[in-house]
Amino acid sequence: MNRFDFPQTLPPSKPLLPAFTEHFSGWHLGMGLPNTLLGLLPTLFQLARRDPDCKDTTQGMSIWGTQAHPLTPGMGTWGIKSLNMGLKLGPAFTRVLLITAKLPKLGEAASETGDDAESKAELEAMDTWYALARQDDRKLILRFLTVVLSDSTKGLSWLHHVWDDLIHMGKPEIPKAALDMIEWTDATAPLKERMEADWAFHCLPPEKALPIIEELDPALWGLWRAYAGGELLLRMGKKGEAKGILAGLWKAIPWHVNLTLKLYDLFKIPPIGESEDTKDVTILVYSWNKADLLADTLHSLLESDIGHAKVIALNNGSSDHTDDMLLKAQEAFGADRFRIETLPVNVGAPAARNWLLALPEVKASKWAAFLDDDIVLPKDWLMRLLGPVKNRDDIGAVGCRITAAVPPYGLQSADYNLFPIPPADPKADMVPNRVLVFDNCAGTLDTGLFTYTRTCLSVSGCCHMVNMRSIEEAGGFDLRYTPSQFDDLDRDIRSSLIGMPALFVGGLAIRHIQHSSLAQSKDVRQIGQVMGNKLKLDTKFTDEELIRLGEENQQRSWRDLKEKSTFLVDRLGMST
C-alpha cells in the first residue's frame, strides 16, 4: 500500500500487442498529449470488437485519457464507450464521464452548413484570445475571461481552450481567478477539484502541490492522481517513493509508451560522464547582437562542470558590445580555456557552425557541443550528455529536453522522430510535405512524461553535442537553410542515413530564454522564409532515403520499447 493507491477498476492489460505494430504507424512515438490519444482510440475501439486484449487496452486508455485530460473535447465520449463495452466504474466517475462527453467544441457550427453566426463569433473570440494571451495586459485578459468563462453552456469548453495559455503566463493568480469565474454546480464540482489540482501541479512548488493532489478522490482521479503524485515526489528528490508509485501505475496502464520509457530510466538510471570524458569535447557558442543574453549564458557555463573541455565563442558580426563582453568572459574562464573568434559580418547560423567545426582543435575532438546564446545551463549538463554515449561511436548527436526559462517551464522540444511514409505521387499537383516529423511536445506544459532516454531521428540544436565522425562522413550544416530553420534536422537526417541516429536524454532540461526561430516567425516575410526552407527539406531527399529512414527509425524505436517493457515486466513480476 502507498498513499497514492487507486481502485483496481481496469482490466489487466498487456504492455505490447501485435496489433499495436500492425495497425498503428506511430504507436511507438509516444502518447504524452491528448490529441495523440484521441488519434489512437478510434482504431483501438474497432480492434476491441474482435480482440479481448485490445479491449483491455482500449478501456484503460479511455479512462486514463479522461482523468489526465478531463476537459479535452471528445475524450469523455470514449470513456462512455468503454462503459458500454462492459467496464464497471462507480456512479461518481460515470457522472463525470457524462458531463465531459457532452462538452461542446468551440467553433463548431450548430447547423450542418457550418456558417452560423454563433460559430463565427466563437472563431473570432478564439482569434482574440490568441492575440491577448501573447500580450501582458492583465486587465484585458481578465475582462475577456469573465465573459467567456461565465457562459453556462460553454464555460468549461472555454476553460479548456485557455488553460494552457493561462499556466504558461507564469502568473498563477490568473488561472486561479479563471477557475472562480466558472459557474460550478454540484455535478461539476469534481471537475473543479481536478482543475485546482492541475493548477497546483503546475503553479506551486512540489511540496505545496503534493497535499492538494493527495486530496483528490482516488475513485474519480486515481490514475492521474498517482502519476501527478509520483512526479511531484521526483521533483522533491524522493525517488524511492516516487518509483514505487509510478511502478504501481504502470502495472495498470503498461501500454503507455511515455510512462514505460520514464519508469525504465528510474530503474536503470542513465550513466553520468566523468571528468576524463570531457577531454574529448569542445564547447562552441556563436552569437549576433545578443551581448547581454550571451553574457548570462556564459556565466551559467562558467558555473557548470565542464571538466577539461575548452570553449570557443564566435562573434558573428555583432555591432553591439559583444566584443567587450567576450573579453570579460575570457578573463573569467582563463585564456587557456576560452578562445574568441570574430567574423566581420553575420554569416547566419549554419555557416557560423561550419566555421567553428572547421577549426583544427574542434576537428581533433570527438564531440562538439553547440550552445545557443540564450540558455541557462544546470551544473551537470555536460556530464549528463556524455554519460549515455560513453564508449559509443554510433550516435550522431545527443541532446536533451528544452523548456522555457521561467516557471512553469513549458516544453519547447523533446525527441523528434519520423513517420514511415509512402513514395511521393509524381502526379500530385501540390507542394510536397514528405519529411513528416513527429514533434511530440512543443508548446505544451511539462508534465514529466518526456523525461526518458532513447535514440531518435533528431534533437534540438539549442544544446546538443554532435559526433565529429558524423560531421566527417555526413557533412556539416547546409547553408541553404540560412538564417536558421531545419539545418539541425537536415544534418541529423543525413547522420541517420549513415547509421548514426541521435540520442535524446530527456532527464536533462535546459532552460531557453527565447523560443525557436520557427516559433518566432510572425510576419509574412518570416513565414515565407520558413516555408521556403521546409520546401528545401521536403525535396532534398529521395523517396528511397525517406522510406528507409522512416522504417529504420520505426524499427529502432520499437526495439527500444520492447526491451524496456520486457525489463519492467520481469522487474515488477508481472504476468503477460
Residue pairs with C-beta under 8 A, 6 or more apart in sequence:
2 241
2 244
2 245
2 248
3 214
3 229
4 214
4 218
4 225
4 226
4 229
4 230
4 245
4 248
5 218
5 222
5 226
5 248
6 218
6 222
6 223
6 225
6 226
6 249
6 252
7 90
7 218
7 219
7 222
8 252
9 63
9 87
9 88
9 89
9 90
10 56
10 59
10 60
10 63
10 87
10 252
10 253
11 55
11 56
11 59
11 60
11 87
12 56
13 53
13 56
13 57
13 60
13 252
13 253
13 254
13 255
14 53
14 56
14 57
14 254
14 255
14 576
15 254
15 255
15 260
15 565
15 568
15 569
15 574
15 576
16 255
16 561
16 562
16 565
17 51
17 53
17 54
17 57
17 255
19 47
19 51
19 53
19 54
20 27
20 28
20 255
21 27
21 28
21 558
23 43
23 47
24 40
24 43
25 419
25 420
25 554
26 36
26 419
26 438
27 40
27 257
28 257
28 554
28 557
28 558
28 561
29 257
29 417
29 419
29 438
29 440
29 557
30 36
30 257
30 258
30 438
30 440
30 449
30 450
31 37
31 40
31 256
31 257
31 258
32 258
32 440
32 441
32 444
32 447
32 449
32 450
33 440
33 441
33 444
34 65
34 68
34 69
34 72
34 75
36 440
37 61
37 64
37 65
37 69
37 75
38 65
38 72
38 74
38 75
38 78
40 61
41 58
41 61
41 62
41 65
41 78
44 54
44 57
44 58
44 61
45 58
45 78
45 81
47 54
47 58
48 54
48 55
48 57
48 58
48 59
48 85
49 55
55 85
57 255
58 82
58 85
59 82
59 85
59 87
60 252
60 253
60 255
61 78
61 253
61 255
62 75
62 78
62 79
62 81
62 82
63 79
63 82
63 87
63 89
63 223
64 223
64 224
64 253
64 256
65 72
65 75
65 78
65 79
66 75
66 76
66 78
66 79
66 96
66 97
66 100
67 194
67 220
67 221
67 222
67 223
67 224
67 225
68 223
68 224
68 227
69 75
70 76
70 96
70 100
70 191
70 194
70 195
71 100
71 103
71 156
71 157
71 159
71 160
71 163
71 191
71 195
72 160
73 103
73 104
73 105
73 157
73 160
74 105
75 100
76 96
76 97
76 98
76 99
76 100
76 101
76 102
76 103
77 101
79 97
79 100
79 101
80 97
80 98
80 101
83 89
83 94
83 97
89 97
90 219
92 190
92 217
92 219
92 220
93 219
93 220
95 187
95 190
96 190
96 191
96 220
99 187
99 188
99 191
100 191
103 156
103 157
103 160
104 153
104 154
104 157
105 157
106 122
106 126
106 154
106 157
106 158
106 161
107 119
107 122
107 123
107 126
108 114
108 119
109 115
109 116
109 118
109 119
110 116
110 118
110 119
122 154
125 148
126 161
128 144
129 144
129 148
129 161
129 162
129 165
132 140
132 141
132 144
133 141
133 162
133 165
133 166
133 168
133 169
135 141
138 171
138 174
141 174
142 174
142 177
145 162
145 174
145 177
145 178
145 181
146 181
148 154
148 155
148 158
148 162
149 155
149 158
149 159
149 162
149 178
149 181
149 182
150 181
150 182
150 183
151 158
152 183
155 181
155 182
155 183
156 182
156 188
156 191
159 178
159 179
159 182
159 195
162 178
163 175
163 178
163 195
163 198
164 444
164 445
166 174
166 175
166 178
167 175
167 199
167 202
167 203
167 408
167 410
167 445
168 404
168 408
168 410
168 445
169 175
170 406
170 407
170 408
172 199
172 203
172 204
175 199
175 203
176 199
176 203
179 192
179 195
179 196
179 199
182 188
182 192
184 191
184 192
190 217
190 220
190 221
193 215
193 216
193 217
194 216
194 220
194 221
194 224
196 212
197 212
197 213
197 215
197 216
197 221
197 225
197 228
200 208
200 209
200 212
200 213
201 209
201 213
201 228
201 231
201 232
201 447
202 408
202 445
203 209
203 407
203 408
204 212
206 232
206 233
206 235
206 236
207 236
209 232
210 229
210 232
210 233
210 236
213 225
213 228
213 229
213 232
214 225
214 229
216 224
216 225
218 225
223 249
223 252
223 253
226 245
226 246
226 248
226 249
227 246
227 249
227 259
229 245
230 242
230 243
230 245
230 246
230 249
231 242
231 246
231 447
231 448
233 239
233 241
233 242
233 245
234 242
234 266
234 448
235 448
239 266
242 266
243 263
243 266
243 267
246 259
246 262
246 263
246 266
247 263
247 568
247 572
249 259
250 256
250 259
250 260
250 263
250 568
250 572
251 572
251 574
253 259
254 260
254 565
254 568
254 569
254 574
257 561
258 449
258 450
258 452
259 449
260 561
260 564
260 565
260 568
261 452
261 453
261 454
261 561
261 564
262 448
262 449
262 451
262 452
263 568
264 452
264 564
264 567
264 568
265 451
265 452
265 453
265 507
267 567
267 568
267 571
268 567
270 384
270 387
270 388
270 453
270 505
270 507
271 387
271 388
271 390
272 380
272 383
272 384
272 386
272 387
273 382
273 383
273 384
273 385
273 386
273 387
273 390
274 383
274 386
275 307
275 308
276 307
276 308
277 307
277 383
277 386
277 387
277 390
278 306
278 307
278 308
278 309
278 382
278 383
278 386
279 307
279 308
279 309
280 365
280 366
280 367
281 306
281 309
281 365
281 366
281 367
281 368
281 369
281 382
281 386
281 465
282 309
282 310
282 311
282 312
282 361
282 362
282 365
282 367
282 368
282 369
283 301
283 306
283 309
283 310
283 311
283 312
283 369
283 371
283 382
284 311
284 312
284 313
284 314
284 353
284 356
284 357
284 362
284 368
284 369
284 370
284 371
285 294
285 297
285 298
285 301
285 311
285 312
285 313
285 314
285 370
285 371
285 372
285 373
286 313
286 314
286 315
286 316
286 349
286 352
286 353
286 356
286 373
287 293
287 294
287 313
287 314
287 315
287 316
287 318
287 322
287 373
288 316
288 317
288 318
288 346
289 318
289 319
289 320
289 322
290 318
290 320
290 322
290 373
290 374
291 318
291 320
291 321
291 322
291 324
291 325
292 325
293 373
293 374
293 513
293 514
294 313
294 322
294 325
294 326
294 373
294 374
295 325
295 328
295 329
296 374
296 376
296 513
297 371
297 372
297 373
297 374
297 375
297 376
297 377
298 313
298 329
298 332
298 333
300 375
300 376
300 377
301 311
301 371
301 377
302 329
302 332
302 333
303 377
303 379
304 377
304 378
304 379
304 380
304 381
304 382
305 379
305 380
305 382
305 383
306 382
307 382
307 383
309 369
309 382
310 337
310 338
310 339
310 361
311 333
311 337
311 338
311 339
312 338
312 339
312 340
312 341
312 356
312 359
312 361
312 362
313 326
313 329
313 338
313 339
313 340
313 341
314 341
314 342
314 343
314 352
314 355
314 356
315 322
315 323
315 326
315 340
315 341
315 342
315 343
316 343
316 346
316 347
316 352
317 343
317 344
317 345
317 346
317 347
318 346
323 342
326 340
327 340
329 338
330 338
330 339
330 340
332 338
341 355
341 356
341 359
343 352
343 355
347 355
347 482
348 479
348 482
348 483
348 484
349 477
349 482
349 483
349 484
349 487
350 476
350 477
350 478
350 479
350 481
350 482
350 484
350 487
351 477
351 479
351 482
353 370
353 476
353 477
353 487
354 476
354 477
354 479
356 362
356 368
357 363
357 368
357 468
357 471
357 476
362 368
362 468
363 468
365 468
366 467
366 468
366 469
367 386
367 389
367 465
367 466
367 467
367 468
368 465
368 466
368 468
368 471
369 382
369 385
369 463
369 464
369 465
370 461
370 463
370 464
370 465
370 466
371 377
371 462
371 463
372 461
372 462
372 463
372 512
374 512
374 513
374 514
375 405
375 462
375 463
375 510
375 511
375 512
375 513
376 405
376 510
376 511
376 513
377 463
377 510
378 384
378 508
378 509
378 510
381 400
381 463
381 508
381 510
384 400
384 505
384 507
384 508
385 398
385 399
385 400
385 464
385 465
385 505
385 508
386 465
388 398
388 453
388 503
388 505
389 395
389 398
389 465
389 503
393 467
393 469
394 499
394 500
394 501
395 455
395 467
395 500
395 501
395 502
395 503
396 466
396 467
396 470
396 474
396 492
396 495
396 496
396 498
396 500
396 501
396 502
397 458
397 459
397 464
397 465
397 466
397 467
397 470
397 491
397 492
397 495
397 502
397 503
398 459
398 464
398 465
398 502
398 503
398 504
398 505
399 459
399 460
399 461
399 462
399 463
399 464
399 465
399 502
399 503
399 504
399 505
400 459
400 460
400 463
400 464
400 504
400 505
400 506
400 507
400 508
400 509
400 510
401 411
401 413
401 414
401 446
401 450
401 451
401 506
401 507
401 508
401 509
401 510
402 411
402 412
402 413
402 414
402 460
402 462
402 463
402 509
402 510
402 512
403 409
403 410
403 411
403 412
403 446
403 509
403 510
403 511
403 512
404 410
404 412
404 511
404 512
405 511
405 512
405 513
406 511
408 445
408 446
409 446
409 509
409 511
410 443
410 444
410 445
410 446
411 441
411 442
411 443
411 444
411 445
411 446
411 450
412 442
412 443
412 460
412 462
412 512
412 515
412 516
412 519
413 439
413 441
413 442
413 459
413 460
413 462
413 516
414 440
414 441
414 450
414 504
414 506
415 440
415 450
415 454
415 456
415 457
415 458
415 459
415 502
415 504
415 506
416 437
416 438
416 439
416 456
416 457
416 458
416 459
416 489
416 492
416 502
417 437
417 438
417 440
417 456
417 457
417 553
417 557
418 435
418 436
418 437
418 438
418 457
418 546
418 549
418 550
418 553
419 436
419 437
419 438
419 550
420 547
420 550
420 551
420 553
420 554
421 434
421 436
421 546
421 547
421 550
422 547
423 543
423 547
424 432
424 434
424 543
431 535
431 538
432 535
432 538
432 539
433 538
434 538
434 539
434 541
434 543
434 546
435 489
435 493
435 537
435 538
435 541
435 546
436 550
437 457
437 458
437 489
440 450
441 450
442 519
443 519
446 509
450 506
451 506
451 507
452 504
452 506
452 507
453 503
453 504
453 505
453 506
453 507
454 503
454 504
454 557
454 560
455 501
455 502
455 503
455 504
455 556
455 557
455 560
456 501
456 502
456 503
456 504
456 553
456 557
457 489
457 492
457 493
457 496
457 501
457 502
457 549
457 553
458 488
458 489
458 492
458 493
458 496
458 502
459 488
459 492
459 502
459 503
459 504
460 488
460 516
461 487
461 488
462 510
462 512
462 516
463 510
464 488
464 502
466 491
467 495
467 500
469 500
470 495
470 498
470 500
473 498
473 500
474 491
474 494
474 495
474 497
474 498
474 500
475 491
475 494
476 491
477 487
477 488
477 490
477 491
478 487
478 490
478 491
480 533
480 536
481 487
481 490
481 533
481 536
481 537
483 517
483 529
484 517
485 517
485 518
485 529
485 530
485 533
485 534
486 533
486 534
486 536
486 537
489 537
490 537
490 540
492 501
492 502
493 541
493 549
495 501
495 502
496 502
496 549
496 552
496 553
497 545
497 548
497 549
501 552
501 553
501 556
514 520
517 530
518 530
520 526
521 527
521 529
521 530
541 549
568 574
569 576
